Amino acid sequence: MDRYPPIADHGLVGNLQTAALISAQGVVDWFAAPRFDSPSVFAALLDHDRGGYFRLAPEGGGGGSWRQLYYPDTAVLVTRYMSPDGVGEVIDCMPAHPSDRAGDRHTLIRAVRTVRGTVRFALECRPRFDYARAGHHLDLRQDGAAFHAPDLTAHLHSTFPLQRDGHDVTGEVTLREGEGAAAVFTVCRPGGASPPPPTKEQVSGDIWDTIDFWQRWVRTSRYRGRWPDVVHRSAITLKLLTYAPTGAPIAAATMGLPEQIGGERNWDYRYTWVRDGALSVRALLDLGFTDEATAFTRWLGDRLHDRAGPDGEPLQIMYRVDGDPRLAEEVLDHFEGYRGSYPVRAGNAAADQLQLDIYGEAMYALSQNRKVGMHIGYHGWQGLSQTLDWLVDAWDRPDEGIWETRGGRKDFTYSRVMCWAAFDCGLRLADEWRRPADTARWTAARDAILDQVMQRGWSKEQQALVQHYDDDVLDASLLLLPQVGFLSPLSPGWLSTLDAIDRTLVSDSLVYRYDPAASPDGLRGCEGTFSMCTFLYVDALARSGQLGKARYTFEKMHTYANHVGLFAEEIGPGGEQLGNFPQAFTHLALIMAASSLDEALDEATDRTATRREDEEAPPWRIRQA
């Protein structure tokens, strides 16, 4: 068992309320319960010695080789171990019950079997509750074990005997070809009834039910493009990272994983960002998943109605999955951090930042689909229009920007552009929905922003729009400009900006967010390329007609995915994945890039076919046309 396996050396399973990371050596080294944003139960990724883990793998497994894959079109993870003595498999899944709004129980099924020869499997279950700050006592009985902590109880049942190891348990089972066994780990509130010990038949039935759930969901996708495997894997990942009771997607399944090994850029991403969720609406609609898009739209409408932002702002940039705006940040100073990446933070102080771009993304989400947007209703429209009325007086304020820098507020170009998008979308929605609105003030604000951005955000030296006013630093967030209609993807100003980003921020097809050395962000160290920005680059290239370059970049980016098709936030200098994992922003940008590239390639193919048909046609037919 590696002390700290590579971040990418994991698969993800979940039940649409929480999730677990399982390494390719059969170790659950991240699991928070009962929700994504709850304290951890297993957190060996953040501290191998203190964090806790659940290992179920061949005994002495270092002598063989490991392979990990997903059962096709599902979130059921299969980890295979191959040695001269035999071949064994660990099958992991969490039964998904979207209709379970209470979330009283969360079950991780771990089934093992031997497919060739003989394999001896070993189990170690060492939970550490509340980020390893709460003790527990063990109740070991003949039918299983119960770990009792102050705020949570975990039950472990297995089809083979368990032994006490202090306050933890271990076990062993030897399986010959065709034989199987299982261990089922369930967390619930204290005082809840203990789940009954499962039979092998029940475990098998739950696994097949989970397979059927995911495959039926994927079959509803309307994607018919060139990359169905990677697109559907990204869609499943987005679904896994969505809290079903409210429809709120989280940014990532983990906290504290570093953007630079040994550095301080370690954040908690288990919350719902307005920006990420709003952009996911477009990705979900591209694939035909309107129920998921509608659920988030309703969640967003509720936030507009709550008006719970700091200092009187209508929106906060992020919330807990249930809409709670309280995300106080604390340092878990007893954790050493992934490979010494300290501090480890729980909560996120960026929730109190001013990031004006979120209003553009929110309105963009509502404007993407009339059927989805109309779910906000009349009272939802009141919240929306009041938000834009507030933005009329607020858009020309410095803010912290999309990247949540901690180096002070600036006049970020992207923030201004998205304020423009907010008014542009609001005006179109008011017209389409026939709703009352102060359209004169909205129009004046929209036009003023356009003039200001093109005058103050344009660098003559770079011949491009830049990160913030009165500077020449480039920023990859501006790759979204053509999507929201601020500039035509074929306009000279945009093509010049795209060329400047290509020269400055692109490295072997990978894209940096910005250069922290040129634009200090208040933090020490550096970071890798930002995977979401690479997919935004693909989208921008496709829209600008650079199809060969766009497709090559897109295909090349696939080689940086991990062995089961997942992406973290960033890619380091050696091609390693960095940051929280898996990252929803990356996967939604992949879907958007695939959709835009498919559409552009199809249009190019149609134009080529039409031109060829005209060239081959008799002259009289062309004249007649």
Secondary structure, 3 states (H helix, E strand, C coil): CCCCCCCCCEEEEECCCCEEEEECCCEEEEEECCCCCCCEEECCCCCCCCCCEEEEEECCHHHCEEEEEECCCCCCEEEEEEECCEEEEEEEECCCCCCCCCCCEEEEEEEEEEEEEEEEEEEEEECCHHHHCECCEEEEECCEEEEECCCCEEEEEECCCEEEECCEEEEEEEEECCCEEEEEEEEECCCCCCCCCCCHHHHHHHHHHHHHHHHHHHHCCCCCCCCHHHHHHHHHHHHHCEECCCCEECCECCEEEECCCCCCCEEECCCEEHHHHHHHHHHHHHHCCHHHHHHHHHHHHHHHHHCCCHHHCCCCCEECCCCCCCCCCEECCCCCCHHHCCCCEECCHHHHCCCCHHHHHHHHHHHCCHHHHHHHHHHHHHHHHHHHHHHHHHCCCCECCCCCCCCCCECEHHHHHHHHHHHHHHHHHHHHHCCCCCHHHHHHHHHHHHHHHHHHCEECCCCEECCECCCCCCCHHHHHHHHHCCCCCCCHHHHHHHHHHHHHHEECCEECCCCCCCCCCCCCCCCCEEHHHHHHHHHHHHHCCCHHHHHHHHHHHHCCCCCCCCCCCEECCCCCEECCCCEHHHHHHHHHHHHHHHHHHHHHHHHHHHHHHHHHCCHHHHHHC
